[in-house]
Amino acid sequence: MGTELKDARETAQAASAALQAGRHADARALLQSLVDAGRADASVHLALARACRALGDHAAALAAADRVLALSPRDPRALIAKADSFDALGDGRAAAAHYGSA
């Protein structure tokens, strides 16, 4: 296994632990580092959406959910994350549409 891949996996694991511990800012920073390095897959973007939502950054959560859906268009967790973001941003119609799609 290459060092870069090992580092990405370790970073993702650290981010997951931070999310589980409620350290959302730490998780966001770790996940964003994976995005910035081009090492993010759908699960990283989904976790980033979760961290952003917990921090109250609903626009960033929405953008992260969109990146998941670009990789996996019918991912129900991403559709729910997107719906939750729309709801938090006050767009009930878009939220309902995405909840329905999920």
N, C-alpha and C positions, 0 to 999 in steps of 0.2 A: 504494500500500500504506500503510495506517495506521501511525502510529508505534508504537502498542501491539502490533500484529501483528509489525512488524519487530523490536521489542524481544524479543518472545516467541521468535521464530525465532533471534535472536542468542543468547539465553539457552540455548535448546535445543542450539544448535551448540557453545556453550562447555561445556555439561554433557557432551555427547558426547565432546568432546576430553578433558575431565577423566577420564571413564571410561576412555578408550583409554590415557591416560597413567598409570592406576592411582591417580589422585587421587580416591578414592571419596567422601571426606567433602566435597570441593568440589563434586563432581557431585551428591551428595545435596542439598546446600544450594541449588544452582541449580535442580534439578528440583523441590524442595519449594516454591521461590518461584513456579514456574509453577503448581503445584497450588493454592497459596494465592491466587494471582491469578485463578484460574478459567480458566487458559489451557492446561490439560493435556488432551492426547488420549491414546489408548491407548499410543502410542509413548513418551510422557513417563512414564506410569505403569509401563510395562515397564522402562524405563531406571532408574526409581526403585527398582523391585524388585531389579534387578541391583546397584545401588549399596548398597542396604540389606543384601543378602545378603553382599556383599564386606566390609561392616563388621561382620558378625556379628549384625545386628539382624533375625533371622528372622521375628519377629512383624510388623515393619514391611514386610518383603519380601512376606509373605503377604497383608497388607492391600493393598499396591500391586498384586499379581497379581489379587486379587479385583476391584479397580477396573478392570483391563484386561478381565477376563471379564464385568464388567457392561456394558462397551461393545462387546465382541466375544466372545460366549460360547464360541466354539470355537477361539479363538486358541491354536495348539499351543505357542507360546513361553510364553504365560501359564500354560497348564496345566503345562508343565514347571517353570516358576518356582514355581508353587504346590506342585507335588510335591516339588521340592527343599527348599522351606521346611518342608513337613510332615516330610520326612526329617530335616532338621537339628533340628527340634523334637522328634524321637523318635516321631513318629506314622507308623510304617511302613505301617499299613493304609491311611490316607488318602493317603500318598505313592504307594503301589502303584496305588490307584484312579485318581489323577490322571495318573500315568505311562501307565496303560492307556488313559485317555481321549485322551491326546495322540497 
